[in-house]
Amino acid sequence: MKYTMHIKQRMTQRNINNTMIYLARMFGETSHSNDKIVLNKKTLLDLRKTIENLISRNGLTLIEDKNVLITSYFNDKWIFI
């Protein structure tokens, strides 16, 4: 995605980083007029619960082949070097 000079300036001024933009685009809700994406506190709290669960299980692994998901498992029983 391309960024305008305007958004780059606003991101700097407001201390908004690329990860925040990514999260808003992935998990935010699009407005009725399709010109805004809003990532609200409720969604963020839900995400935090999910992330905390993943952290407690040492992450998640997905197995895929040719863009098809085959299986998934938590990493809590695996030791990665």
DSSP file (Angstrom, degrees, kcal/mol; ACC not computed):
  #  RESIDUE AA STRUCTURE BP1 BP2  ACC     N-H-->O    O-->H-N    N-H-->O    O-->H-N    TCO  KAPPA ALPHA  PHI   PSI    X-CA   Y-CA   Z-CA
    1    1 A M              0   0    0      0, 0.0     2,-0.3     0, 0.0     0, 0.0   0.000 360.0 360.0 360.0 136.8    0.0    0.0    0.0
    2    2 A K        -     0   0    0      1,-0.0     2,-0.4     0, 0.0     0, 0.0  -0.650 360.0-146.1 -87.5 144.8    1.3    3.4   -0.9
    3    3 A Y        -     0   0    0     -2,-0.3     2,-0.1     4,-0.0    -1,-0.0  -0.910  11.0-132.7-109.9 136.9    1.2    6.2    1.7
    4    4 A T     >  -     0   0    0     -2,-0.4     4,-1.9     1,-0.1     5,-0.2  -0.414  27.3-111.5 -76.9 163.0    0.6    9.8    0.9
    5    5 A M  H  > S+     0   0    0      1,-0.2     4,-2.3     2,-0.2     5,-0.2   0.864 117.9  60.0 -60.4 -35.7    2.9   12.5    2.3
    6    6 A H  H  > S+     0   0    0      1,-0.2     4,-2.5     2,-0.2    -1,-0.2   0.944 106.0  43.7 -60.0 -50.4    0.0   13.6    4.4
    7    7 A I  H  > S+     0   0    0      1,-0.2     4,-2.9     2,-0.2     5,-0.2   0.886 111.3  55.2 -66.5 -35.9   -0.4   10.3    6.3
    8    8 A K  H  X S+     0   0    0     -4,-1.9     4,-1.8     1,-0.2    -1,-0.2   0.919 110.6  45.8 -60.1 -42.5    3.3   10.0    6.7
    9    9 A Q  H  X S+     0   0    0     -4,-2.3     4,-2.6     2,-0.2    -2,-0.2   0.930 114.2  47.4 -65.6 -45.4    3.4   13.4    8.4
   10   10 A R  H  X S+     0   0    0     -4,-2.5     4,-2.5     1,-0.2    -2,-0.2   0.882 109.3  53.7 -65.5 -38.7    0.3   12.6   10.6
   11   11 A M  H  X>S+     0   0    0     -4,-2.9     5,-2.5     2,-0.2     4,-0.5   0.919 111.8  45.6 -61.2 -42.7    1.8    9.2   11.6
   12   12 A T  H ><5S+     0   0    0     -4,-1.8     3,-0.8    -5,-0.2    -2,-0.2   0.938 114.5  47.3 -64.4 -47.8    4.9   11.0   12.8
   13   13 A Q  H 3<5S+     0   0    0     -4,-2.6    -2,-0.2     1,-0.2    -1,-0.2   0.862 120.1  38.4 -62.1 -37.0    3.1   13.7   14.6
   14   14 A R  H 3<5S-     0   0    0     -4,-2.5    -1,-0.2    -5,-0.2    -2,-0.2   0.323 108.3-118.6-101.1   6.0    0.7   11.3   16.3
   15   15 A N  T <<5 +     0   0    0     -3,-0.8     2,-0.5    -4,-0.5    -3,-0.2   0.903  57.9 156.1  57.0  45.1    3.3    8.5   17.0
   16   16 A I      < -     0   0    0     -5,-2.5    -1,-0.2    -6,-0.2     2,-0.2  -0.898  24.1-160.2-102.1 126.0    1.4    6.0   14.9
   17   17 A N     >  -     0   0    0     -2,-0.5     4,-1.7     1,-0.1     3,-0.3  -0.527  32.5-100.5-105.1 174.5    3.6    3.2   13.5
   18   18 A N  H  > S+     0   0    0      1,-0.2     4,-2.5     2,-0.2     5,-0.1   0.806 119.5  58.4 -63.7 -31.1    3.1    0.7   10.6
   19   19 A T  H  > S+     0   0    0      2,-0.2     4,-2.7     1,-0.2    -1,-0.2   0.904 105.3  50.0 -65.5 -40.2    2.1   -2.1   12.9
   20   20 A M  H  > S+     0   0    0     -3,-0.3     4,-2.4     2,-0.2    -2,-0.2   0.910 111.0  49.0 -63.2 -42.2   -0.8    0.0   14.2
   21   21 A I  H  X S+     0   0    0     -4,-1.7     4,-2.4     2,-0.2    -2,-0.2   0.929 111.4  50.3 -61.7 -45.3   -1.9    0.8   10.6
   22   22 A Y  H  X S+     0   0    0     -4,-2.5     4,-2.5     1,-0.2    -2,-0.2   0.930 110.7  48.6 -59.0 -47.4   -1.7   -2.9    9.8
   23   23 A L  H  X S+     0   0    0     -4,-2.7     4,-2.9     1,-0.2     5,-0.5   0.906 111.2  50.1 -61.6 -42.0   -3.8   -3.9   12.8
   24   24 A A  H  X S+     0   0    0     -4,-2.4     4,-1.8     1,-0.2    -1,-0.2   0.914 113.3  45.9 -62.8 -42.0   -6.4   -1.3   11.9
   25   25 A R  H  < S+     0   0    0     -4,-2.4    -2,-0.2    -5,-0.2    -1,-0.2   0.869 118.7  41.7 -69.8 -35.3   -6.6   -2.5    8.3
   26   26 A M  H  < S+     0   0    0     -4,-2.5    -2,-0.2    -5,-0.2    -1,-0.2   0.882 132.7  17.5 -78.5 -39.2   -6.8   -6.2    9.3
   27   27 A F  H  < S+     0   0    0     -4,-2.9    -3,-0.2    -5,-0.2    -2,-0.2   0.503  98.3 103.2-117.5  -7.1   -9.2   -5.9   12.3
   28   28 A G     <  -     0   0    0     -4,-1.8     2,-0.4    -5,-0.5    11,-0.3  -0.266  68.9-115.5 -75.3 165.0  -10.9   -2.6   12.0
   29   29 A E  E     -A   38   0A   0      9,-3.0     9,-2.9    -2,-0.0     2,-0.3  -0.851  23.6-125.7-103.5 137.2  -14.5   -2.1   10.7
   30   30 A T  E     -A   37   0A   0     -2,-0.4     7,-0.2     7,-0.2    -5,-0.0  -0.617  27.8-118.6 -81.7 137.6  -15.2   -0.2    7.6
   31   31 A S    >   -     0   0    0      5,-2.5     3,-1.7    -2,-0.3    -1,-0.1  -0.208  27.7-104.2 -69.7 165.8  -17.6    2.7    7.8
   32   32 A H  T 3  S+     0   0    0      1,-0.3    -1,-0.1     2,-0.1    -2,-0.1   0.828 124.1  51.5 -61.0 -32.4  -20.9    2.7    5.9
   33   33 A S  T 3  S-     0   0    0      1,-0.0    -1,-0.3     3,-0.0    -2,-0.1   0.453 107.2-129.7 -85.5   0.7  -19.5    5.2    3.5
   34   34 A N  S <  S+     0   0    0     -3,-1.7    -2,-0.1     2,-0.1     3,-0.1   0.698  83.0 102.8  60.9  22.4  -16.4    3.0    2.9
   35   35 A D  S    S+     0   0    0      1,-0.1     2,-0.3     0, 0.0    -1,-0.1   0.450  73.2  51.8-112.3  -1.2  -14.0    5.9    3.6
   36   36 A K        -     0   0    0     -5,-0.1    -5,-2.5     2,-0.0     2,-0.5  -0.975  57.0-157.8-134.8 148.2  -12.9    5.0    7.1
   37   37 A I  E     -A   30   0A   0     -2,-0.3     2,-0.5    -7,-0.2    -7,-0.2  -0.995  18.6-163.9-121.8 122.8  -11.6    2.0    9.0
   38   38 A V  E     -A   29   0A   0     -9,-2.9    -9,-3.0    -2,-0.5     2,-0.7  -0.931  12.0-168.4-115.1 122.5  -12.2    2.1   12.7
   39   39 A L        -     0   0    0     -2,-0.5   -11,-0.1   -11,-0.3     2,-0.1  -0.919  24.1-164.2-105.8 106.7  -10.3   -0.1   15.2
   40   40 A N     >  -     0   0    0     -2,-0.7     4,-2.0     1,-0.1     5,-0.1  -0.364  31.4-105.3 -95.2 171.4  -12.2    0.3   18.4
   41   41 A K  H  > S+     0   0    0      1,-0.2     4,-2.7     2,-0.2     5,-0.2   0.863 116.1  56.5 -62.4 -39.9  -11.3   -0.6   22.0
   42   42 A K  H  > S+     0   0    0      1,-0.2     4,-2.2     2,-0.2    -1,-0.2   0.926 109.1  46.5 -60.3 -45.0  -13.6   -3.6   22.2
   43   43 A T  H  > S+     0   0    0      1,-0.2     4,-2.4     2,-0.2    -1,-0.2   0.906 112.1  51.4 -63.2 -41.5  -11.9   -5.2   19.2
   44   44 A L  H  X S+     0   0    0     -4,-2.0     4,-2.4     2,-0.2    -2,-0.2   0.896 109.2  50.0 -63.2 -40.1   -8.5   -4.4   20.7
   45   45 A L  H  X S+     0   0    0     -4,-2.7     4,-2.0     2,-0.2    -1,-0.2   0.894 110.6  50.0 -65.8 -39.0   -9.4   -6.0   24.0
   46   46 A D  H  X S+     0   0    0     -4,-2.2     4,-1.9     2,-0.2    -2,-0.2   0.909 111.1  49.6 -62.7 -42.2  -10.6   -9.1   22.2
   47   47 A L  H  X S+     0   0    0     -4,-2.4     4,-3.0     1,-0.2    -2,-0.2   0.900 107.2  54.7 -62.8 -41.0   -7.3   -9.2   20.3
   48   48 A R  H  X S+     0   0    0     -4,-2.4     4,-2.9     1,-0.2     5,-0.2   0.913 106.9  50.7 -61.0 -42.3   -5.4   -8.9   23.5
   49   49 A K  H  X S+     0   0    0     -4,-2.0     4,-2.1     1,-0.2    -1,-0.2   0.923 112.5  46.8 -59.2 -44.3   -7.2  -11.9   25.0
   50   50 A T  H  X S+     0   0    0     -4,-1.9     4,-2.3     2,-0.2    -2,-0.2   0.919 113.4  47.9 -64.7 -44.3   -6.3  -13.9   21.9
   51   51 A I  H  X S+     0   0    0     -4,-3.0     4,-2.7     2,-0.2    -2,-0.2   0.905 110.3  51.8 -65.0 -41.7   -2.7  -12.8   21.9
   52   52 A E  H  X S+     0   0    0     -4,-2.9     4,-2.3    -5,-0.2    -1,-0.2   0.896 109.9  50.2 -61.8 -39.2   -2.3  -13.6   25.6
   53   53 A N  H  X S+     0   0    0     -4,-2.1     4,-1.1    -5,-0.2    -2,-0.2   0.921 111.2  48.3 -62.9 -44.7   -3.7  -17.0   24.9
   54   54 A L  H  <>S+     0   0    0     -4,-2.3     5,-3.4     1,-0.2     3,-0.2   0.888 110.8  51.3 -64.1 -39.2   -1.2  -17.5   22.1
   55   55 A I  H ><5S+     0   0    0     -4,-2.7     3,-1.8     1,-0.2    -1,-0.2   0.923 107.5  52.3 -63.0 -43.8    1.7  -16.3   24.3
   56   56 A S  H 3<5S+     0   0    0     -4,-2.3    -1,-0.2     1,-0.3    -2,-0.2   0.758 112.5  46.2 -65.2 -22.8    0.7  -18.7   27.0
   57   57 A R  T 3<5S-     0   0    0     -4,-1.1    18,-0.6    -3,-0.2    19,-0.5   0.224 117.8-112.4-101.9  12.5    0.8  -21.6   24.4
   58   58 A N  T < 5 -     0   0    0     -3,-1.8    -3,-0.2    17,-0.1     2,-0.1   0.743  68.7 -64.5  62.8  26.3    4.1  -20.4   23.0
   59   59 A G      < -     0   0    0     -5,-3.4    16,-1.6    -6,-0.2     2,-0.3  -0.452  61.1 -81.9  99.4-170.1    2.5  -19.4   19.7
   60   60 A L  E     -B   74   0B   0     14,-0.2     2,-0.4    -2,-0.1    14,-0.2  -0.992  25.5-152.2-140.9 141.5    0.7  -21.2   16.9
   61   61 A T  E     -B   73   0B   0     12,-2.9    12,-2.1    -2,-0.3     2,-0.4  -0.965   7.8-165.3-117.7 135.0    1.9  -23.1   13.9
   62   62 A L  E     -B   72   0B   0     -2,-0.4     2,-0.5    10,-0.2    10,-0.2  -0.956   7.2-152.9-115.4 137.3   -0.1  -23.5   10.7
   63   63 A I  E     +B   71   0B   0      8,-2.5     7,-3.5    -2,-0.4     8,-1.2  -0.944  24.3 167.8-110.2 128.3    0.8  -26.1    8.0
   64   64 A E  E     -B   69   0B   0     -2,-0.5     2,-0.3     5,-0.3     5,-0.2  -0.946  21.6-164.7-138.1 158.9   -0.2  -25.2    4.5
   65   65 A D  E >  S-B   68   0B   0      3,-2.1     3,-1.1    -2,-0.3    -2,-0.0  -0.962  78.4  -9.9-144.6 125.7    0.4  -26.5    1.0
   66   66 A K  T 3  S-     0   0    0     -2,-0.3     3,-0.1     1,-0.3    -1,-0.0   0.885 129.9 -52.9  53.4  43.8   -0.3  -24.6   -2.2
   67   67 A N  T 3  S+     0   0    0      1,-0.2     2,-0.5     0, 0.0    -1,-0.3   0.726 113.4 119.0  66.7  24.4   -2.2  -21.9   -0.3
   68   68 A V  E <   -B   65   0B   0     -3,-1.1    -3,-2.1     0, 0.0     2,-0.3  -0.987  64.0-129.3-120.3 124.5   -4.5  -24.5    1.4
   69   69 A L  E     +B   64   0B   0     -2,-0.5    -5,-0.3    -5,-0.2     3,-0.1  -0.566  28.5 174.7 -73.7 131.1   -4.4  -24.8    5.2
   70   70 A I  E     -     0   0B   0     -7,-3.5     2,-0.3     1,-0.4    -6,-0.2   0.832  57.0 -21.0-103.9 -48.2   -3.9  -28.4    6.3
   71   71 A T  E     -B   63   0B   0     -8,-1.2    -8,-2.5     2,-0.0    -1,-0.4  -0.953  50.0-150.6-155.6 172.1   -3.6  -28.3   10.1
   72   72 A S  E     +B   62   0B   0     -2,-0.3     2,-0.3   -10,-0.2   -10,-0.2  -0.991  14.7 170.8-148.6 150.8   -2.8  -26.2   13.1
   73   73 A Y  E     -B   61   0B   0    -12,-2.1   -12,-2.9    -2,-0.3     2,-0.1  -0.987  34.3-106.7-158.2 153.8   -1.3  -26.7   16.6
   74   74 A F  E     -B   60   0B   0     -2,-0.3     3,-0.5   -14,-0.2   -14,-0.2  -0.481  26.1-132.8 -76.4 153.8   -0.1  -24.7   19.5
   75   75 A N  S >  S+     0   0    0    -16,-1.6     3,-1.5   -18,-0.6   -17,-0.1   0.317  77.9 104.8 -90.0   8.5    3.7  -24.7   20.1
   76   76 A D  T 3  S+     0   0    0    -19,-0.5    -1,-0.2   -17,-0.3   -18,-0.1   0.704  84.0  42.6 -68.8 -18.3    3.6  -25.5   23.8
   77   77 A K  T 3  S+     0   0    0     -3,-0.5     2,-0.4   -20,-0.1    -1,-0.3   0.356 103.8  81.0-105.4   5.7    4.7  -29.1   23.3
   78   78 A W    <   -     0   0    0     -3,-1.5     2,-0.6   -20,-0.0    -3,-0.0  -0.881  64.0-149.2-115.0 143.2    7.4  -28.3   20.8
   79   79 A I        -     0   0    0     -2,-0.4     2,-0.4     2,-0.0    -3,-0.1  -0.951  15.5-160.9-111.2 120.1   10.9  -27.1   21.4
   80   80 A F              0   0    0     -2,-0.6    -2,-0.0     1,-0.1    -5,-0.0  -0.837 360.0 360.0-103.4 137.7   12.3  -24.9   18.6
   81   81 A I              0   0    0     -2,-0.4    -1,-0.1     0, 0.0    -2,-0.0   0.391 360.0 360.0-100.6 360.0   16.0  -24.3   18.2
